[in-house]
Amino acid sequence: MNGGAKRHHEARRVEMEKVLVFRTLHEETPGSKWRSLFDYHWPAYEAWYLSEGERERPGYLSCYNALRQHMPELLETYRALCELAGGGDLAARFLSLYQPPPYITGCSQAVLARPGAPLLARNYDYPPELCEGTVLYTRWNGRGVIAMTDCLWGVLDGMNEAGLAVSLAFGGRKAVGEGFGAPIILRYLLEFCDSVPQAAEVLARVPTHMAYNITLTDAAGRYVTAMIAPDRRASIRRVPVATNHQKKIEWYAHALASETLIRERQLSILVDDPATTEARLLEAFAAPPLFRRDYARGLGTIYTAAYWPVTGRVSYRWPGETLDLAFDHFAEKQLRVRYGPR
């Protein structure tokens, strides 16, 4: 390789390799640790929130009234976080997650519904540089919640002490309407619901601004997947698997790029097979087609999460690394993960 080609190769390798630091934080009530998260991430979120222009985002009263109408139990926590964030208008509007800018993700998720030991597992596929990488253990409303956060207090996936586990995947549709970003809806579920039936009721009534597939299970072994969208009623069915389409393919380019049908078929075969063990399912999440290395297009797998609702155990996994946590054993630590082609 000549010098020019070598430099180009090295530049390309650096471009493709991305590093994300994951942090675990335990803070029972909103305080200095959450404030430090806000201070660290707010400049990037502020730029994203204003990416379409400030006038495209709803005013503070619209945000507050939407929360009060649809998720009133969250208001006390919302006010506490807004105060910690400095009480500014823009931060308060952002933290409501009401009508945020549209965004898409990949993701695969499945429930292994074995008697007495349900397991919710998922892969989160997204650009690593846009993931917070924060696992928060909180007790904001009297109930322990461990969750991978998004938008500073929203939830990508998580579980509460009552044994409700939740996970979200993009629904693969272009529809955008009036409603909330899905991460705050998942936060609401974990803060105030104990079971799948309670959570399903919430998902049927709280409006979302984009299409998402929410998969849930609980300590009693119940499970559903809710397909929510701003332009149609929620479809909530006893389905243990979700990827990035709702009933049928509507956005063909995204479906092809994300290989949503291939991943759904793989997961369906696995969970329908009585011989599938927890280990077999988690090994499948660590290999293609579920584990994806398409980081250049923002569709690479950032982490695998596993939630055991009966025992309160949580596991976050990467190739060669595992972070095991539980409600009675939650150490604060950092983990550096490198992403790139291999």
Secondary structure as UniProt FT lines:
FT   HELIX           3..16
FT   STRAND          18..26
FT   HELIX           32..49
FT   TURN            50..52
FT   HELIX           54..56
FT   HELIX           60..70
FT   HELIX           72..74
FT   HELIX           75..84
FT   TURN            85..86
FT   HELIX           89..96
FT   STRAND          108..114
FT   TURN            115..116
FT   STRAND          117..125
FT   HELIX           128..130
FT   STRAND          134..138
FT   TURN            140..141
FT   STRAND          145..150
FT   TURN            151..153
FT   STRAND          154..160
FT   TURN            161..162
FT   STRAND          165..170
FT   HELIX           182..192
FT   HELIX           196..205
FT   STRAND          212..217
FT   TURN            219..220
FT   STRAND          223..229
FT   TURN            230..231
FT   STRAND          232..237
FT   STRAND          241..242
FT   HELIX           252..258
FT   HELIX           260..272
FT   TURN            274..275
FT   HELIX           278..285
FT   TURN            288..290
FT   HELIX           295..297
FT   STRAND          301..308
FT   TURN            309..312
FT   STRAND          313..318
FT   TURN            319..320
FT   STRAND          321..326
FT   TURN            327..328
FT   STRAND          334..339
//
